[in-house]
Amino acid sequence: CILYYTDVPSLFWLLLARRLLQLDCKWGATAAGLLSLSLRQTNIIWLLHSHLGDIQEFKEMAMHPFVILYVGFGGFLWWNGGVSLGDRSPYAACFHPAQLLYWLTLMLFLFLPRLEQFSARLK
């Protein structure tokens, strides 16, 4: 498995944004999120997931500096016409059955403890 040149720094900034968000350093988390997005635009999904993970944080979203990040990213999508920069032909969306299997395996792994609890209750 070869890591692309943006994978490690992108993951670093993404994890730093999450940690700063946990420490309630909202502007620092926004800056780290912006750096992560500058490397991999698809990190917007992970940033949204980490921010919207808590219902209370969702209620306070209007007061959060991450809104600037999300609105800016929406403007980038509108201006660029999509997520990827440059030649988009290698990144055309298509059905890939193996991705579905990867996802199902991940979900099974993540929810295995829940399945065990559920099966224990049925006994």
N, C-alpha and C positions, 0 to 999 in steps of 0.2 A: 504494500500500500504506500503510495507516494503522496505526501502532503504537498499541496500547492503552496506557492510562496506567500499567499495571504492568509492561509488557514491559522497558523499559530498566532500571529499578531492580532488577527480578527477575533479569535477566541479569547485572547488576553484582554482586549478592550471590552469585549462583551461581558466576561466574568467580572472585570473591574466595575463596569456599570452596574451589574447586579449587586455586587458587594457594597458599593457606595450607596445604592438605593436602600439596602438593608440598614446602613448606618445613618440614613436620613440626610445624606449629602446630595440633595437633588440636583444642584447645578453641576457638581462633579460627575454625577451619574449621567447627566445629559451630555456633558463634554465627552466622556468615555464612550457613550453610545454613538455620538456623532463620529468619533474616530473609527469605531467599529463599522459603522455604515459606509464610511469612506473606503474601507477595504472590501467589504462584501455587502452589497445592497440588500441581499436577502436576510440579513440579520435583523431587519425591521420586525420580522415575525418573532424572533427570540426576545427582542426588546419589548414588544407588546406583551408577550407571554409573561415575562418577568415582572412587568409593571402591573398587568391586570390580574395577577394571580390572587390578589386579595381584594375582597369586595369593598372594604373600607378605602383602599387606595383607589379603586375604581370611582368611588363617590367623590374623592378629592381630586380627580384627574384634571378638572378645569383649572385648578390652582397649581398644577405641576408644570415645571419647565419642560418636561418631556413633550407637552403639547406642541411646543415650538418645533421640536424634532419631527413629530408626526405630520404637522402641517407642512413643514419644509420638505419632507419626503413626498408628500402628496403633490406638492408643486414640482418636485423633481420628476415624478412619474408623468405628470401632465406635460411638462416641457420636453422630456426625453422620449415620451411615447412608449415607455416600458421600463423594466427594471435594469436590464443589461445595457452596458455601454459598449459602443463599437459594433463589430460585426455580430448580428444576432442569429445568423443562420445556424451556427452550431448549437444554439440554445433554444431551438424551436420546441414548444411543448408537444408532447406526444404520450400515448399510453405506453407504460413500461411495466409489464406484469411483475418483474422481479422487485420493483420498488414496493409493490403491494405486499409481497412476501416479507421484505425487510421490515415494513411497517407493522405487519401482523406479529412478527417475531418480537419486535421491540415492545409492542403492547402486551403480549403474553408475559414477557419478562417483567415489565413494570407492574402489571396487575396480578401476578402470581400470588403474592401475599394475600390480596383480597379474595382471590379464588379459593385459596386454602381456608380462609376464615369462613367464606360462604359455604364450602363443602362441610366444614366442621359443624356448622349450625344445622345442616340438613340431617346429620346423623342422630 
